[in-house]
Each structure stands twice: as C-alpha cells, then as structure tokens.
C-alpha cells in the first residue's frame, strides 16, 4: 500500500493492468448492476444545475425517470447514487452505435457544461472508501470489465496510469506525480530477482 497525504492507495492499482475496451464491453458498466454509481454529496448540485443541458442527450426513458424522481437516488446503504432505469441501466445513459455512454460526459465534451461526470464513474474501476482519517482507493473487480483487464495486460497499463486524468481531477497533479514516483519504485523493486 502507498500512502500519500491522507490517501491510501491499494497495491492492486499499481500491479493490476486495465484499459477500457468499449468495442468489446459496449459500456456494460453503465447498464449493469443493482445500484447506481456512487455520488459525492457535492455532485448533487452539479447534477441539478446541469440537468437541463445534458438531458438532451439522454434516452426518453432516462428523462422521464429523472423528471419523475429527481437527479439522484440512494443505494442500499443510504448513500447518494445515480438513478437507475427499470432494466438497471443508469438514467444518464445514451447509446452510440450500440455502446452505452454517459450523457453528462457528452455535454461536457461538447463544451456545454463544465461538470465532466460523477467522479466515481470517471475513476472506475477505482472505488473510494471514506475512513475516519483517510480515503482508501481500492480496485473494484467486476466481470463486465474482463476485456479491459485483458487489454490492460496486453498494453501493460497499470490501473493508476490508465486513470491518470481522473486521479488528477480528484487529487491534483502534484499528488498524482508523487503517486507515480512511488509506484514506479514499487514496480521496479518488484521486478528485481
């Protein structure tokens, strides 16, 4: 485990490989599951403020769900989460040639809003666990990402490197650079006979 400031980083983020393979998985992480993506409480306002803009990219069913029930829901532990449709897809999903994608992110990439998407989605397969004095970054394994693990192995991309942008978004470039230095030392040490 690497500790930088009050962030605990699992060794799995250093040693495991990962690279999203949308051509293979078709965005299944956005349409599978029994709970929506975790939301930071501060993201609720972002969703509410930006919904009138990004809803133009959502499916009709997604718009109907959010119009009826609101921009967030709760998971089984009572934490904030994105709302789900009856088929378990995220309400914010849209389909591009059969690939599930995020309407929030599409609005961001089109320059319509300045909120990229929920950080838990941006960081996936990293999950953040809040502890009394720390945040723990853990690797979440899910069968829908098997192709991403295979592609990551083929390309030799550690999880933390694949998620460089989201980690910088969450913790800053200086923090990421310190993580990278420590991770490189750990990888080098692990290669020695």
N, C-alpha and C positions, 0 to 999 in steps of 0.2 A: 504494500500500500504506500502511496505517496501522499504526503500532507503538505499543502500549500495554503498558507494563511489558515483559515478555518474550514478548508475544503479537503475532504478525504477522498482520494481517487483510487478506486479498485485497480489492482494489478491486471485484471481482465481487460480493462480499457487500453492497456499497453500491449499485452501479449495476444489478445484475440484480434482477428482481422475482420474487416467489414467494409462493404462498398455497395450502396443501394443498387439494385438491378431492376429498375422499373419495367424493362422489357419482359422480364421473367415473372416478377411477382405481381405486376399490374396494380400496384398501390394497395395491396390487400390489407396493410396495417390500418388504412383509413376506413375499411369496410368490415373488419372482423372484430369481435370482442364483445364483452358483456358490460363494458363501461366506456364512457368517452375518455378522451385524453385529459390528463390532469391539467388544471388551470391554476395559475398563481392568482391570488385574490386581486392583485393589481391589474390583471388582464381582463377582468370583468368589464371595467370601464372602457378599455380598448375595444372590446367586442361590441359593446353597446354603442359607442361613438362611431365605429366604422361599419357597423352592420348595414346602414342604408346604402353604403357604397359597394361593399363586396357581395351583397345579396344578389346583385345582377348576374353573378357567375354561378350561383348555387342552383341545384335542381328545384323544381316546383315543390316537391315533397319536403325538401330541406327548408325552403322559405316558409311553407305552411307550418312546419314544426316549430321553427323559431318564432314566427308571428304568434302562434298559439301559446307556446310555453316559455319563451324567453331565450336569451342568448347563452345561457349556461344551465347545467343540471348538477346533480350530486352523484358521486359514486357510492359504493356500498359502505364506505367508511364515513360518509357525510362530507367528503371533500368536494370542492368545485371541480367540474368536468365539462367537457363539451357535450352538447345534447346528441342523442342517438336517434336514428330513424327506427321504424319497426323491424327492419331487416338487419339491424345492428350497425349500419353504416353511420359515420359521423354526419351530422346535419349539414356541415360545411363542405361536404364533398361535391365535386362535379366530375364529369367523365370526359376525357380527351382520348378519342380513338380507343375506347375500352379500358383506359388506365384511370384509376381513381386518383384525383388530385385535389388540392386544397384551394377553395375559392378565396380564402383570406390571402393566401400566398400569391394567387394570381393577381388580385387587386394591388398587392404590394409590388410585384414585379412589373406591373403595368404603370407604376407610378401614381396610382390613385389614392393610396394610403401609406402611412409610414410605420404601420404595425406589420411585421413580417408574417407571423403566425404564432400560436402559443409556443412558448419556449420548450415545453415538454415534447411537442411534435418535432420541433427543429432539432432537438438534441437526441431524438430516438436513434439507437437503442439504449442510450443512457437514461437512467431514471435517477432523480434526485430524491434522497430521503433526508428529511429535516430531523436533526437530533438536537438535544438541548444546547450544545455548544458548537456544533458542526453541521455541515451539509455533506452527506456521503453521496458520491457519484458511483453508481453501480451499473453493471452491464445486464440488460434485460434480454433473456433468450426467449425467442418465440418462433415457432415453426414457420410462420409466414415469411421470416427473414432468412431462411436456409440458403436461398440463391444469393443473398447479399453476403453471407458468410463465405460461400464458395468463391464468389467474385473477389472478395477481400483477400482471401488466401491466394488466389491466382495473381492478384495485383500486388500483394504484400503490403496492404494498407492497414495499419493498426486502427482500432475504433477511434481513439482520440484524435488521430490525424485526419480521418475521414470527416470528423465533426469539428474541425478547426474553427470554421466560421461561427457555428452556433456557440461553441465554448467561448470564443472571443466576445460574441454578443452578450453572453451571460456574465462572464467574469473579467473581461478586458484582455487586451493584447499582452500586457506585461505578465499577467497571471498565466496566460497560455504559453508564453515563451519560457517561463520558469518550469511549467509542467513538461514542456518539450525537452528541455535540458535534462531534467531528472529522468524522464522516460528514456531518453537516448542512453544515459548512463546505465540504467537498469537493463535495457536491451543488450547493450554491449557486454555488461557483466554476465548476463545470462548466456551469451554465445561462447564465452571462454570455456575451455575444456576443464 
